[in-house]
Amino acid sequence: MNKKANEKESSGPAPSISKKSYKDSLHKLQIELVKLQRHFIQCDDKILIIFEGRDAAGKDGTIKRIVEHLSPRETRVVALGKPSDRDRTSWYFQRYVPYLPAAQELVLFNRSWYNRAGVERVMGFCTEAEYQEFMGSVSDFEHMLMRSGIKLLKYYLDISKPEQKQRLNERKSDPLTQWKVSTLDNLALKKWKQYSLARDEMLAHTHNAIAPWTIVRADDKQLARLNIIKNLLSRLHYADKDERLILPDPDVVFMYDETYLKNGMIAE
């Protein structure tokens, strides 16, 4: 990873992009997002974007910038809490189905059914049989959604262990972000290796040509946000697209490949 992507947004070394450049770039990209929404409303498109990643990887902030200037009538953010007793006895995907997009809608999942491959796997919240059933059926489920006309994008925000530690500490001390603190935060670092293994298994088994995973190196929050927006705009069709503006940095956002687990492109 180059020096730029290692630098922090708020503390430590100076940010890799100036505040003015970041705001200017974000504003231009948000105009492109409005163009995209105008197009998918006119064309009755259904768009679903999944955001996964470790605790404090930057999912909330990224989603906030994407939806900031979009019409709330056609845009929904889904962040489900822990499953109810009824959810636990239902078909696993059932609790997510009501939130899927209809025509003219953009839905963003802040964590998704991949909870089963991540926190549930690591923390023992599901059985081995439930985990194996999920891993064996999730690709079929996603392919079915895409055959129905849903355009699905999957992003995994990857951060380093030192960066996660810093962000979790900042979360605890900032009165504006303390609502994010959970009992699982203290275990995020202790179980770092277990989460890495669960991530690696998830990516290896659920990445495919039809519903691929896109990896985001998110130690630099600002670069991550800009490049995620560029990537999704480059992959979705809409009129009057500014092609030069939406070229993502391949060192920040890229399609998953197994070799990246070994060469340092994905955090160990």
C-alpha positions as CSV (number, residue, x, y, z in Angstrom):
1,M,0.0,0.0,0.0
2,N,1.4,3.4,-0.9
3,K,2.1,6.1,1.7
4,K,-1.1,8.0,0.9
5,A,-3.4,5.2,1.9
6,N,-1.7,4.8,5.2
7,E,-2.2,8.3,6.4
8,K,-4.9,9.2,8.8
9,E,-7.8,11.6,8.5
10,S,-7.7,13.2,11.9
11,S,-4.5,12.5,13.8
12,G,-1.0,11.3,13.1
13,P,0.5,12.2,9.7
14,A,-1.1,14.9,7.6
15,P,-4.0,13.7,5.5
16,S,-3.1,12.5,2.0
17,I,-5.7,14.9,0.5
18,S,-6.4,18.4,1.6
19,K,-9.7,19.3,3.2
20,K,-10.5,21.6,0.3
21,S,-9.7,19.0,-2.3
22,Y,-11.7,16.4,-0.5
23,K,-14.7,18.6,-0.2
24,D,-14.5,19.7,-3.8
25,S,-14.1,16.1,-5.1
26,L,-17.0,14.9,-2.8
27,H,-19.3,17.6,-4.0
28,K,-18.7,16.7,-7.7
29,L,-19.2,13.0,-7.0
30,Q,-22.4,13.7,-5.1
31,I,-23.7,15.5,-8.2
32,E,-22.9,12.3,-10.2
33,L,-24.9,10.4,-7.5
34,V,-27.9,12.7,-8.1
35,K,-27.6,12.0,-11.9
36,L,-27.5,8.3,-11.1
37,Q,-30.6,8.5,-9.0
38,R,-32.5,10.5,-11.6
39,H,-31.6,7.8,-14.1
40,F,-32.6,4.7,-12.0
41,I,-35.9,6.4,-11.1
42,Q,-36.7,6.9,-14.8
43,C,-35.6,3.4,-15.7
44,D,-37.3,1.6,-12.7
45,D,-33.9,0.1,-11.7
46,K,-33.4,-1.7,-8.3
47,I,-30.0,-1.2,-6.7
48,L,-28.6,-2.9,-3.6
49,I,-25.3,-2.0,-2.1
50,I,-23.8,-4.1,0.7
51,F,-21.1,-2.7,3.0
52,E,-19.2,-5.1,5.2
53,G,-16.0,-4.7,7.2
54,R,-14.5,-4.8,10.7
55,D,-15.8,-2.6,13.5
56,A,-14.8,1.1,12.9
57,A,-13.9,0.4,9.2
58,G,-15.8,3.5,8.1
59,K,-19.1,2.0,6.8
60,D,-21.3,4.7,8.6
61,G,-19.3,7.6,7.2
62,T,-19.2,6.3,3.7
63,I,-23.0,5.6,3.6
64,K,-23.7,9.1,5.0
65,R,-21.8,10.7,2.1
66,I,-23.5,8.6,-0.5
67,V,-27.0,9.4,0.6
68,E,-26.5,12.9,1.8
69,H,-28.1,14.6,-1.2
70,L,-30.3,11.8,-2.5
71,S,-34.1,11.7,-2.4
72,P,-35.1,10.0,0.9
73,R,-38.2,8.6,-0.8
74,E,-36.2,6.4,-3.1
75,T,-33.2,5.8,-0.8
76,R,-33.1,3.6,2.2
77,V,-30.3,2.6,4.6
78,V,-30.7,-0.7,6.4
79,A,-28.8,-1.5,9.6
80,L,-30.6,-4.3,11.4
81,G,-30.0,-5.0,15.1
82,K,-29.6,-8.5,16.6
83,P,-32.2,-11.0,15.5
84,S,-35.3,-11.7,17.6
85,D,-36.3,-15.1,18.8
86,R,-38.6,-15.4,15.8
87,D,-35.8,-14.4,13.5
88,R,-33.7,-17.2,14.9
89,T,-36.3,-19.8,14.0
90,S,-37.0,-18.4,10.5
91,W,-35.2,-19.0,7.2
92,Y,-32.0,-17.0,7.7
93,F,-32.5,-14.7,4.7
94,Q,-36.1,-14.0,5.6
95,R,-35.4,-11.0,7.9
96,Y,-33.5,-9.2,5.0
97,V,-36.0,-9.8,2.2
98,P,-38.5,-7.1,3.3
99,Y,-35.8,-4.5,2.9
100,L,-34.8,-5.4,-0.6
101,P,-35.2,-2.6,-3.2
102,A,-38.3,-2.3,-5.4
103,A,-38.3,-0.4,-8.7
104,Q,-36.8,3.1,-8.5
105,E,-35.1,2.4,-5.2
106,L,-31.5,2.4,-3.9
107,V,-31.0,0.4,-0.7
108,L,-27.7,0.4,1.2
109,F,-27.1,-2.4,3.8
110,N,-24.8,-1.3,6.7
111,R,-23.9,-5.0,7.4
112,S,-26.0,-7.6,5.9
113,W,-26.6,-11.4,5.8
114,Y,-22.8,-11.7,5.9
115,N,-23.1,-11.2,9.7
116,R,-23.3,-15.0,9.7
117,A,-19.9,-15.3,8.0
118,G,-18.4,-12.7,10.3
119,V,-19.5,-11.8,13.9
120,E,-21.8,-14.8,14.2
121,R,-19.0,-17.1,13.2
122,V,-16.4,-15.6,15.4
123,M,-18.5,-15.1,18.5
124,G,-20.3,-18.4,18.3
125,F,-23.7,-16.9,17.7
126,C,-24.5,-19.6,15.1
127,T,-23.9,-23.3,14.9
128,E,-21.4,-24.9,12.6
129,A,-24.3,-26.4,10.6
130,E,-25.9,-23.0,10.3
131,Y,-22.7,-21.5,9.1
132,Q,-22.1,-24.2,6.5
133,E,-25.7,-23.9,5.3
134,F,-25.2,-20.1,4.8
135,M,-21.9,-20.5,3.0
136,G,-23.4,-23.1,0.7
137,S,-26.5,-21.1,-0.1
138,V,-25.6,-17.4,-0.1
139,S,-24.3,-17.3,-3.7
140,D,-27.5,-19.0,-5.0
141,F,-29.6,-16.4,-3.0
142,E,-27.7,-13.5,-4.5
143,H,-27.8,-14.9,-8.0
144,M,-31.6,-15.2,-7.6
145,L,-31.8,-11.6,-6.6
146,M,-29.8,-10.5,-9.6
147,R,-31.9,-12.6,-11.9
148,S,-34.9,-10.8,-10.6
149,G,-33.4,-7.5,-11.8
150,I,-31.6,-6.3,-8.6
151,K,-28.2,-4.7,-9.3
152,L,-26.0,-5.9,-6.4
153,L,-22.7,-4.4,-5.4
154,K,-20.7,-5.8,-2.4
155,Y,-17.9,-3.8,-0.7
156,Y,-15.6,-5.0,2.1
157,L,-13.8,-2.1,3.9
158,D,-10.5,-3.4,5.1
159,I,-8.4,-1.6,7.8
160,S,-5.2,-2.4,9.7
161,K,-5.1,-3.4,13.3
162,P,-3.4,-0.2,14.5
163,E,-6.0,1.9,12.7
164,Q,-8.9,-0.1,14.2
165,K,-7.4,0.3,17.7
166,Q,-7.1,4.1,17.2
167,R,-10.7,4.5,15.9
168,L,-12.2,2.4,18.6
169,N,-10.4,4.5,21.2
170,E,-11.6,7.7,19.6
171,R,-15.1,6.3,19.5
172,K,-15.1,5.8,23.3
173,S,-13.8,9.3,24.0
174,D,-16.0,11.3,21.6
175,P,-19.4,12.2,23.1
176,L,-20.8,12.3,19.5
177,T,-19.9,8.8,18.6
178,Q,-20.4,7.0,21.9
179,W,-23.7,5.6,20.6
180,K,-21.5,3.4,18.4
181,V,-19.8,1.7,21.3
182,S,-20.9,-1.9,21.8
183,T,-19.9,-4.8,24.0
184,L,-18.3,-6.4,21.0
185,D,-15.8,-3.6,20.5
186,N,-13.5,-4.8,23.3
187,L,-13.3,-8.2,21.5
188,A,-12.7,-6.8,18.1
189,L,-8.9,-6.5,18.7
190,K,-8.6,-9.5,20.9
191,K,-10.2,-11.7,18.2
192,W,-8.4,-9.9,15.3
193,K,-6.9,-13.2,13.9
194,Q,-10.3,-15.0,14.2
195,Y,-12.0,-12.2,12.3
196,S,-9.2,-12.3,9.7
197,L,-9.8,-16.0,9.1
198,A,-13.6,-15.6,9.0
199,R,-13.1,-12.7,6.4
200,D,-10.8,-14.8,4.3
201,E,-13.2,-17.8,4.3
202,M,-16.1,-15.5,3.4
203,L,-14.3,-13.8,0.5
204,A,-13.0,-17.1,-0.9
205,H,-16.3,-18.8,-0.8
206,T,-18.7,-16.0,-1.8
207,H,-16.7,-14.1,-4.4
208,N,-17.7,-15.0,-8.0
209,A,-18.1,-13.4,-11.4
210,I,-21.8,-12.7,-10.9
211,A,-21.7,-11.2,-7.4
212,P,-18.0,-10.3,-6.8
213,W,-16.5,-8.6,-3.8
214,T,-14.8,-5.3,-4.1
215,I,-12.1,-4.6,-1.5
216,V,-11.5,-1.1,-0.1
217,R,-8.3,-0.2,1.7
218,A,-9.9,2.1,4.2
219,D,-7.2,3.3,6.6
220,D,-7.6,6.7,5.0
221,K,-11.3,7.5,5.4
222,Q,-11.4,10.3,2.9
223,L,-9.7,8.4,0.1
224,A,-11.9,5.4,0.9
225,R,-15.1,7.4,0.7
226,L,-14.2,9.1,-2.6
227,N,-13.0,5.9,-4.3
228,I,-16.0,3.8,-3.2
229,I,-18.3,6.4,-4.8
230,K,-16.2,6.5,-7.9
231,N,-16.2,2.7,-8.1
232,L,-20.0,2.4,-7.8
233,L,-20.6,5.2,-10.3
234,S,-18.3,3.5,-12.8
235,R,-20.1,0.2,-12.5
236,L,-23.7,1.5,-12.8
237,H,-25.2,3.0,-16.0
238,Y,-26.7,6.5,-16.0
239,A,-26.9,9.3,-18.5
240,D,-24.5,12.2,-18.7
241,K,-21.8,10.4,-16.8
242,D,-18.5,12.3,-16.3
243,E,-16.1,9.4,-17.1
244,R,-12.9,11.2,-16.1
245,L,-14.3,12.2,-12.7
246,I,-15.2,8.6,-11.6
247,L,-12.0,6.8,-12.3
248,P,-11.1,5.0,-8.9
249,D,-7.6,4.5,-7.6
250,P,-6.8,0.8,-8.0
251,D,-4.5,1.0,-5.0
252,V,-7.5,1.9,-2.8
253,V,-10.4,-0.1,-4.3
254,F,-10.1,-3.3,-6.3
255,M,-11.8,-6.6,-7.1
256,Y,-11.0,-9.4,-4.7
257,D,-8.4,-11.9,-5.6
258,E,-6.9,-14.7,-3.4
259,T,-3.4,-13.4,-4.1
260,Y,-4.2,-10.2,-2.2
261,L,-4.4,-12.2,1.1
262,K,-0.7,-13.1,0.7
263,N,0.9,-10.0,-0.7
264,G,-0.3,-7.4,1.8
265,M,-3.0,-5.8,-0.2
266,I,-5.5,-7.1,2.4
267,A,-4.6,-6.7,6.1
268,E,-3.5,-9.9,7.9
